[in-house]
Amino acid sequence: MGMTFEMSDLGKLTYYLGIEVHQHDKRISLTQARYAKRILIEAGMDTCNSTHIPMDMNMQLSKSQEEKNIDEKIYRRLIGCLRYLIHTRPNLSYYVGVLSRFMHEPKTSHGDALKQILRYLQGTSSLGLIFSRDSKTSVVGYCDSSQNLDKYDGKSTAGYIFYFGDSPITWCSQKQDTMAMSLCEAEYMKATEAAKQAIWLHDLLSEVTGSPSKRITILLDNKLVIALTRNPVFHGRSKYIHRSYHFIRECVEKGFIEVEHVPETEQKADILTKALGRIKFKEMKSFIGVQDVSESIFKLKGENVGVSLN
């Protein structure tokens, strides 16, 4: 590139737009510890007590007109900062997404929920992602939809997360655009969105490697949805589903992607669809690949490696 473009070699990447990069022989770790600390300082909560979970499991937020309004500018700015933070913190995607629904006229309860996320951030600012050198080059996606519908518009929250080998590379947690008639339909609709992402990843990897990429597998915990993707005449359950959502069925028929079943206890996208209890949240945080990258020693494939954030 130096022969083609006028450029300077600054060595290995260590810091980019708030993301700290630590490169080693067999892995690369990404964290936003400094950025997280700046968020807490801006919010005036850099000395607050920490909490174990970012949101209570049974919390129900609404656009209550009886509550007192809070400062919209501060609320929006902090939500915007947290949305950038989830580039290395997929475990916060659902919670930040929920609070993003109340950007217009946020109330006291929304501010309290935001403070709880910041209190959780106070004790977990060193969490991040680790990308290990591995022989696995396949891409696998997990897709799920929540059973808890929004009581105001009847829409569910769905999410997906894709892994290259054992490392998470892309994820999404989002309330669905249209109201589904059943949980099966909601999961089928989100599986279609995951299929679109899978096709994009397939094309991207093929372009980067210069060779055809392997077929991508999407793991679902609903066997009925899997049946819908494979059976084009299963009209009893699918006749009310809009035609545009049958894209995943076409992808399966043409062999672009593969859909397989995964037990609900192993569904990594579960943390992207709903608030979890303390024990379950901690289990899922590690399960999806979010780790503490500030530990002085990692044991990776029998090798001790030292890491410092200084």
DRENDO-1510 file (C-alpha; in Angstrom, 1 decimal, always signed):
<recs>
REC; n; res; u; v; w
REC; 1; MET; +0.0; +0.0; +0.0 .
REC; 2; GLY; +2.9; +2.3; +0.7 .
REC; 3; MET; +4.0; +2.0; -3.0 .
REC; 4; THR; +0.6; +3.1; -4.1 .
REC; 5; PHE; -0.5; +5.6; -1.5 .
REC; 6; GLU; +1.4; +8.3; +0.4 .
REC; 7; MET; +1.2; +7.0; +3.9 .
REC; 8; SER; +3.1; +6.5; +7.2 .
REC; 9; ASP; +3.4; +3.2; +9.1 .
REC; 10; LEU; +2.5; +3.9; +12.8 .
REC; 11; GLY; +2.8; +0.3; +13.9 .
REC; 12; LYS; +0.1; -1.9; +15.2 .
REC; 13; LEU; -3.3; -0.4; +16.0 .
REC; 14; THR; -3.7; +0.3; +19.7 .
REC; 15; TYR; -6.5; +2.9; +19.9 .
REC; 16; TYR; -9.2; +3.8; +17.5 .
REC; 17; LEU; -12.3; +6.1; +18.1 .
REC; 18; GLY; -12.5; +5.1; +21.7 .
REC; 19; ILE; -11.8; +1.4; +21.2 .
REC; 20; GLU; -8.6; +0.1; +22.8 .
REC; 21; VAL; -6.9; -2.7; +20.8 .
REC; 22; HIS; -4.4; -5.1; +22.4 .
REC; 23; GLN; -2.7; -7.4; +19.9 .
REC; 24; HIS; -0.9; -10.5; +20.8 .
REC; 25; ASP; +0.4; -13.6; +18.9 .
REC; 26; LYS; -2.7; -15.6; +19.3 .
REC; 27; ARG; -5.5; -13.1; +20.0 .
REC; 28; ILE; -6.7; -9.6; +19.8 .
REC; 29; SER; -8.8; -8.0; +22.6 .
REC; 30; LEU; -11.1; -5.0; +22.2 .
REC; 31; THR; -12.4; -2.9; +25.1 .
REC; 32; GLN; -13.8; +0.6; +25.7 .
REC; 33; ALA; -12.7; +1.0; +29.3 .
REC; 34; ARG; -11.5; +4.6; +29.0 .
REC; 35; TYR; -14.6; +5.5; +27.0 .
REC; 36; ALA; -16.8; +4.0; +29.7 .
REC; 37; LYS; -15.1; +6.0; +32.4 .
REC; 38; ARG; -15.7; +9.2; +30.4 .
REC; 39; ILE; -19.4; +8.4; +30.2 .
REC; 40; LEU; -19.5; +8.0; +33.9 .
REC; 41; ILE; -17.7; +11.3; +34.5 .
REC; 42; GLU; -20.0; +13.1; +32.1 .
REC; 43; ALA; -23.0; +11.7; +33.9 .
REC; 44; GLY; -21.5; +12.7; +37.3 .
REC; 45; MET; -21.5; +9.0; +38.4 .
REC; 46; ASP; -17.8; +8.2; +38.4 .
REC; 47; THR; -17.9; +7.6; +42.2 .
REC; 48; CYS; -21.3; +5.8; +42.3 .
REC; 49; ASN; -21.8; +2.3; +43.8 .
REC; 50; SER; -21.9; -0.5; +41.2 .
REC; 51; THR; -24.7; -3.0; +40.7 .
REC; 52; HIS; -24.7; -6.6; +39.4 .
REC; 53; ILE; -27.2; -6.2; +36.6 .
REC; 54; PRO; -28.1; -3.4; +34.2 .
REC; 55; MET; -31.9; -3.7; +34.6 .
REC; 56; ASP; -34.3; -5.5; +36.9 .
REC; 57; MET; -35.8; -8.6; +35.4 .
REC; 58; ASN; -39.5; -7.5; +35.9 .
REC; 59; MET; -39.1; -3.8; +35.1 .
REC; 60; GLN; -41.8; -2.4; +32.9 .
REC; 61; LEU; -41.1; +1.0; +31.3 .
REC; 62; SER; -43.8; +3.0; +29.7 .
REC; 63; LYS; -44.5; +6.4; +28.2 .
REC; 64; SER; -46.2; +7.5; +31.4 .
REC; 65; GLN; -47.8; +10.9; +31.2 .
REC; 66; GLU; -48.1; +11.2; +35.0 .
REC; 67; GLU; -44.4; +11.2; +35.7 .
REC; 68; LYS; -42.2; +14.2; +35.8 .
REC; 69; ASN; -40.1; +14.9; +32.7 .
REC; 70; ILE; -36.3; +14.9; +32.9 .
REC; 71; ASP; -33.7; +16.8; +30.8 .
REC; 72; GLU; -34.0; +15.4; +27.2 .
REC; 73; LYS; -30.6; +16.7; +26.1 .
REC; 74; ILE; -28.7; +14.9; +28.9 .
REC; 75; TYR; -30.8; +11.7; +28.4 .
REC; 76; ARG; -30.3; +11.6; +24.7 .
REC; 77; ARG; -26.5; +12.3; +25.0 .
REC; 78; LEU; -26.0; +9.5; +27.5 .
REC; 79; ILE; -28.1; +7.1; +25.4 .
REC; 80; GLY; -26.0; +8.0; +22.4 .
REC; 81; CYS; -22.8; +7.3; +24.3 .
REC; 82; LEU; -24.1; +3.9; +25.5 .
REC; 83; ARG; -25.1; +3.0; +22.0 .
REC; 84; TYR; -21.5; +3.5; +20.8 .
REC; 85; LEU; -20.3; +1.5; +23.8 .
REC; 86; ILE; -22.2; -1.7; +22.7 .
REC; 87; HIS; -19.6; -2.0; +19.8 .
REC; 88; THR; -17.7; -4.1; +22.4 .
REC; 89; ARG; -20.5; -4.8; +24.9 .
REC; 90; PRO; -23.2; -6.9; +23.2 .
REC; 91; ASN; -24.5; -7.8; +26.7 .
REC; 92; LEU; -25.9; -4.3; +27.0 .
REC; 93; SER; -27.6; -4.2; +23.6 .
REC; 94; TYR; -31.1; -5.0; +24.8 .
REC; 95; TYR; -31.0; -2.7; +27.8 .
REC; 96; VAL; -29.8; +0.3; +25.8 .
REC; 97; GLY; -32.3; -0.5; +23.1 .
REC; 98; VAL; -35.2; -0.4; +25.5 .
REC; 99; LEU; -34.2; +3.0; +26.9 .
REC; 100; SER; -33.7; +4.3; +23.3 .
REC; 101; ARG; -37.5; +4.0; +22.8 .
REC; 102; PHE; -38.1; +6.9; +25.2 .
REC; 103; MET; -35.9; +9.5; +23.6 .
REC; 104; HIS; -38.9; +11.8; +23.2 .
REC; 105; GLU; -40.0; +13.2; +26.6 .
REC; 106; PRO; -38.1; +10.8; +28.9 .
REC; 107; LYS; -39.6; +10.5; +32.4 .
REC; 108; THR; -38.2; +9.9; +35.9 .
REC; 109; SER; -38.5; +6.1; +35.6 .
REC; 110; HIS; -36.5; +6.2; +32.4 .
REC; 111; GLY; -33.8; +8.3; +34.1 .
REC; 112; ASP; -33.7; +5.9; +37.0 .
REC; 113; ALA; -33.3; +2.9; +34.6 .
REC; 114; LEU; -30.5; +4.8; +32.8 .
REC; 115; LYS; -28.7; +5.3; +36.2 .
REC; 116; GLN; -28.9; +1.6; +36.9 .
REC; 117; ILE; -27.1; +0.8; +33.6 .
REC; 118; LEU; -24.5; +3.4; +34.5 .
REC; 119; ARG; -24.1; +1.8; +37.9 .
REC; 120; TYR; -23.6; -1.5; +36.3 .
REC; 121; LEU; -21.0; +0.1; +33.9 .
REC; 122; GLN; -19.1; +1.4; +37.0 .
REC; 123; GLY; -18.3; -2.1; +38.1 .
REC; 124; THR; -17.7; -3.6; +34.6 .
REC; 125; SER; -15.9; -1.0; +32.6 .
REC; 126; SER; -13.0; -3.4; +31.8 .
REC; 127; LEU; -15.2; -5.9; +30.0 .
REC; 128; GLY; -14.7; -6.4; +26.3 .
REC; 129; LEU; -14.2; -9.0; +23.5 .
REC; 130; ILE; -11.4; -11.3; +22.7 .
REC; 131; PHE; -10.8; -12.6; +19.1 .
REC; 132; SER; -8.6; -15.7; +19.2 .
REC; 133; ARG; -6.6; -17.3; +16.4 .
REC; 134; ASP; -8.5; -20.5; +15.7 .
REC; 135; SER; -8.6; -23.2; +13.1 .
REC; 136; LYS; -12.4; -22.6; +12.8 .
REC; 137; THR; -13.3; -20.4; +9.9 .
REC; 138; SER; -17.1; -21.1; +9.8 .
REC; 139; VAL; -19.7; -18.5; +10.6 .
REC; 140; VAL; -22.6; -19.5; +12.9 .
REC; 141; GLY; -25.5; -17.3; +13.9 .
REC; 142; TYR; -28.0; -17.5; +16.8 .
REC; 143; CYS; -31.4; -16.0; +16.5 .
REC; 144; ASP; -34.2; -15.6; +19.1 .
REC; 145; SER; -37.3; -13.5; +19.9 .
REC; 146; SER; -38.8; -12.6; +23.2 .
REC; 147; GLN; -42.1; -14.0; +24.5 .
REC; 148; ASN; -42.8; -10.8; +26.4 .
REC; 149; LEU; -44.7; -8.4; +24.1 .
REC; 150; ASP; -44.8; -4.7; +24.5 .
REC; 151; LYS; -48.1; -4.1; +26.2 .
REC; 152; TYR; -48.7; -0.9; +24.3 .
REC; 153; ASP; -48.1; -1.9; +20.7 .
REC; 154; GLY; -48.0; -5.7; +20.9 .
REC; 155; LYS; -44.5; -6.0; +19.3 .
REC; 156; SER; -41.8; -8.3; +20.5 .
REC; 157; THR; -38.0; -7.7; +20.8 .
REC; 158; ALA; -35.8; -10.0; +18.7 .
REC; 159; GLY; -32.1; -10.4; +18.3 .
REC; 160; TYR; -29.3; -12.3; +16.5 .
REC; 161; ILE; -25.6; -12.7; +17.0 .
REC; 162; PHE; -23.1; -14.2; +14.6 .
REC; 163; TYR; -19.7; -15.8; +15.4 .
REC; 164; PHE; -16.6; -16.3; +13.3 .
REC; 165; GLY; -15.2; -19.4; +15.0 .
REC; 166; ASP; -15.8; -18.7; +18.7 .
REC; 167; SER; -15.6; -14.9; +18.4 .
REC; 168; PRO; -18.7; -12.6; +18.1 .
REC; 169; ILE; -18.5; -10.4; +15.1 .
REC; 170; THR; -22.0; -8.8; +14.6 .
REC; 171; TRP; -25.2; -8.6; +16.7 .
REC; 172; CYS; -28.5; -6.9; +16.8 .
REC; 173; SER; -31.3; -6.3; +19.4 .
REC; 174; GLN; -34.3; -4.5; +18.1 .
REC; 175; LYS; -38.1; -4.3; +18.5 .
REC; 176; GLN; -39.8; -5.7; +15.5 .
REC; 177; ASP; -41.3; -3.3; +13.0 .
REC; 178; THR; -44.7; -5.1; +12.7 .
REC; 179; MET; -46.8; -7.0; +15.2 .
REC; 180; ALA; -46.7; -10.7; +14.9 .
REC; 181; MET; -49.7; -13.0; +15.4 .
REC; 182; SER; -47.8; -15.5; +17.4 .
REC; 183; LEU; -44.4; -16.2; +18.9 .
REC; 184; CYS; -43.7; -18.5; +16.0 .
REC; 185; GLU; -44.3; -15.8; +13.5 .
REC; 186; ALA; -42.2; -13.3; +15.5 .
REC; 187; GLU; -39.2; -15.7; +15.5 .
REC; 188; TYR; -39.8; -16.5; +11.8 .
REC; 189; MET; -39.7; -12.8; +11.0 .
REC; 190; LYS; -36.4; -12.3; +12.9 .
REC; 191; ALA; -34.9; -15.4; +11.4 .
REC; 192; THR; -35.5; -13.7; +8.0 .
REC; 193; GLU; -33.6; -10.6; +9.2 .
REC; 194; ALA; -30.8; -12.9; +10.4 .
REC; 195; ALA; -30.7; -14.6; +7.0 .
REC; 196; LYS; -30.2; -11.3; +5.3 .
REC; 197; GLN; -27.2; -10.6; +7.6 .
REC; 198; ALA; -25.9; -14.1; +6.9 .
REC; 199; ILE; -25.9; -13.5; +3.2 .
REC; 200; TRP; -24.1; -10.2; +3.6 .
REC; 201; LEU; -21.5; -11.9; +5.8 .
REC; 202; HIS; -21.1; -14.7; +3.3 .
REC; 203; ASP; -20.4; -12.3; +0.5 .
REC; 204; LEU; -18.1; -10.2; +2.6 .
REC; 205; LEU; -16.0; -13.2; +3.7 .
REC; 206; SER; -15.8; -14.4; +0.1 .
REC; 207; GLU; -14.6; -11.0; -1.0 .
REC; 208; VAL; -12.0; -10.7; +1.7 .
REC; 209; THR; -10.6; -14.3; +1.4 .
REC; 210; GLY; -10.8; -14.4; -2.4 .
REC; 211; SER; -12.5; -17.8; -2.2 .
REC; 212; PRO; -16.1; -19.1; -1.8 .
REC; 213; SER; -17.1; -19.0; +1.8 .
REC; 214; LYS; -18.8; -21.9; +3.6 .
REC; 215; ARG; -22.5; -22.0; +4.0 .
REC; 216; ILE; -23.6; -20.2; +7.1 .
REC; 217; THR; -25.6; -21.9; +9.8 .
REC; 218; ILE; -28.3; -20.2; +11.8 .
REC; 219; LEU; -29.3; -21.8; +15.1 .
REC; 220; LEU; -32.9; -21.5; +16.4 .
REC; 221; ASP; -34.6; -22.9; +19.5 .
REC; 222; ASN; -38.0; -23.1; +17.9 .
REC; 223; LYS; -38.5; -26.4; +15.9 .
REC; 224; LEU; -41.7; -25.0; +14.3 .
REC; 225; VAL; -39.9; -22.1; +12.8 .
REC; 226; ILE; -37.3; -24.5; +11.4 .
REC; 227; ALA; -40.1; -26.5; +9.8 .
REC; 228; LEU; -41.5; -23.4; +8.2 .
REC; 229; THR; -38.1; -22.6; +6.6 .
REC; 230; ARG; -37.9; -26.0; +5.1 .
REC; 231; ASN; -41.5; -26.8; +4.1 .
REC; 232; PRO; -42.8; -24.6; +1.3 .
REC; 233; VAL; -46.4; -26.0; +1.6 .
REC; 234; PHE; -46.7; -25.6; +5.4 .
REC; 235; HIS; -49.5; -23.1; +4.9 .
REC; 236; GLY; -51.4; -23.7; +8.1 .
REC; 237; ARG; -48.9; -21.7; +10.1 .
REC; 238; SER; -47.5; -19.4; +7.5 .
REC; 239; LYS; -50.5; -18.1; +5.5 .
REC; 240; TYR; -50.7; -15.0; +7.6 .
REC; 241; ILE; -47.0; -14.2; +7.3 .
REC; 242; HIS; -46.2; -11.5; +4.8 .
REC; 243; ARG; -44.5; -12.7; +1.6 .
REC; 244; SER; -41.4; -10.6; +2.2 .
REC; 245; TYR; -40.5; -12.7; +5.3 .
REC; 246; HIS; -40.3; -15.9; +3.3 .
REC; 247; PHE; -36.8; -14.8; +2.1 .
REC; 248; ILE; -35.2; -17.2; +4.6 .
REC; 249; ARG; -37.2; -20.1; +3.0 .
REC; 250; GLU; -35.7; -19.3; -0.4 .
REC; 251; CYS; -32.2; -19.1; +1.1 .
REC; 252; VAL; -32.6; -22.5; +2.6 .
REC; 253; GLU; -34.0; -24.0; -0.6 .
REC; 254; LYS; -31.0; -22.6; -2.6 .
REC; 255; GLY; -28.5; -23.8; -0.1 .
REC; 256; PHE; -27.2; -20.4; +0.8 .
REC; 257; ILE; -27.8; -20.9; +4.6 .
REC; 258; GLU; -28.6; -23.8; +6.8 .
REC; 259; VAL; -31.1; -23.7; +9.7 .
REC; 260; GLU; -30.6; -26.0; +12.7 .
REC; 261; HIS; -32.0; -26.5; +16.2 .
REC; 262; VAL; -30.3; -25.4; +19.4 .
REC; 263; PRO; -31.6; -26.1; +22.9 .
REC; 264; GLU; -33.1; -23.0; +24.6 .
REC; 265; THR; -30.4; -23.2; +27.3 .
REC; 266; GLU; -27.7; -22.8; +24.6 .
REC; 267; GLN; -29.4; -20.0; +22.7 .
REC; 268; LYS; -26.8; -17.2; +22.8 .
REC; 269; ALA; -29.2; -14.6; +21.4 .
REC; 270; ASP; -31.4; -14.9; +24.5 .
REC; 271; ILE; -29.6; -12.0; +26.2 .
REC; 272; LEU; -30.5; -9.7; +23.3 .
REC; 273; THR; -34.2; -10.2; +23.7 .
REC; 274; LYS; -35.1; -9.6; +27.3 .
REC; 275; ALA; -33.9; -8.6; +30.8 .
REC; 276; LEU; -32.5; -11.5; +32.7 .
REC; 277; GLY; -32.0; -12.3; +36.4 .
REC; 278; ARG; -28.7; -11.8; +38.1 .
REC; 279; ILE; -27.4; -15.4; +37.8 .
REC; 280; LYS; -28.7; -15.9; +34.3 .
REC; 281; PHE; -27.3; -12.6; +33.1 .
REC; 282; LYS; -23.8; -13.4; +34.4 .
REC; 283; GLU; -23.9; -16.8; +32.8 .
REC; 284; MET; -25.1; -15.4; +29.4 .
REC; 285; LYS; -22.5; -12.5; +29.5 .
REC; 286; SER; -19.7; -15.0; +29.5 .
REC; 287; PHE; -21.5; -17.4; +27.2 .
REC; 288; ILE; -21.7; -14.9; +24.4 .
REC; 289; GLY; -18.0; -14.0; +24.7 .
REC; 290; VAL; -17.9; -10.8; +26.8 .
REC; 291; GLN; -14.9; -11.1; +29.1 .
REC; 292; ASP; -12.8; -9.1; +31.5 .
REC; 293; VAL; -9.8; -8.1; +29.4 .
REC; 294; SER; -8.0; -6.3; +32.2 .
REC; 295; GLU; -7.0; -9.5; +34.0 .
REC; 296; SER; -3.2; -9.7; +34.3 .
REC; 297; ILE; -3.1; -13.3; +33.0 .
REC; 298; PHE; -5.1; -15.2; +30.4 .
REC; 299; LYS; -4.7; -18.8; +29.9 .
REC; 300; LEU; -5.2; -19.5; +26.3 .
REC; 301; LYS; -4.5; -22.9; +24.8 .
REC; 302; GLY; -2.1; -23.7; +27.5 .
REC; 303; GLU; -0.2; -20.4; +27.2 .
REC; 304; ASN; +0.0; -17.7; +29.9 .
REC; 305; VAL; -0.2; -14.2; +28.4 .
REC; 306; GLY; +0.1; -10.9; +30.3 .
REC; 307; VAL; -2.1; -7.9; +29.5 .
REC; 308; SER; -2.1; -4.3; +30.8 .
REC; 309; LEU; -4.4; -1.5; +30.0 .
REC; 310; ASN; -1.9; +1.2; +31.0 .
</recs>
